[in-house]
Amino acid sequence: MADLNGILILWDIDGTLLSAKGAGPQAFDRATLEHFGYAIPISSIDWPGATDYAIAYALLEKAGRTVIRGEAQVLIDRYLSHLPEMLDKTHARAIEGTRELLEHFHGNDSVYQALLTGNVSRGSDIKLGYLGVDHYFRFGAFADHSDQRNDLSRHALDLAREHLHPEWSPEQVYVIGDTPKDIECGKHIGAHTIAVATGHHSVAELEAHEPTRVFDSFADPQVLIDYLSARA
Ligand SMILES: [Mg+2]
């Protein structure tokens, strides 16, 4: 059983751990081209922070199709088939400071790390495997569970109670992400929310959503280590 005085970090992936310079959107563009016969630019929908299923549903709607999970799944399968090549092509990399943070907290017995991401689990495996950081996480809340990001934070808390301690409290949870949707889903369960401006949103844009704390980046990993070590 985990240390009930410990904390749980729930990491977002895209824009937080991974800078892929459009690998995901380009893989979705390929998927729509293949599936519909013409590309529907992902930029035409509100995709940052959205789950893969929410993205697939929005693309189906744009194409005038009936929005059903089965066809969304086919689209996501096509997206996943293009993802490894696009990660290569866009020279995807870990965002500065995050490898150090993952390793640092991994060595701390009262800090646990898991994933809270809009990726489906296979997409998460591909992205984190590509970076070689897939071994740091105790569990993950993925889009396979729900297309609504706010459901995923509730699911992550359930998983914490299953994997760490049955009495795990939202007060012990720090949701880290780069979009207003991450902040919103963290607040949804009463967790602390840490926003980082390494994705598509500026510090000012993130501050407007009143997270617990905003950082411009983790290029100096010590800023987050100091912030969290006061709490763990
Ligand atoms: Mg993100």
Boltz pocket constraint, residues with backbone or C-beta under 6 A from the ligand:
constraints:
  - pocket:
      binder: B
      contacts: [[A, 12], [A, 13], [A, 14], [A, 15], [A, 16], [A, 49], [A, 177], [A, 178], [A, 179], [A, 199]]
      max_distance: 6.0
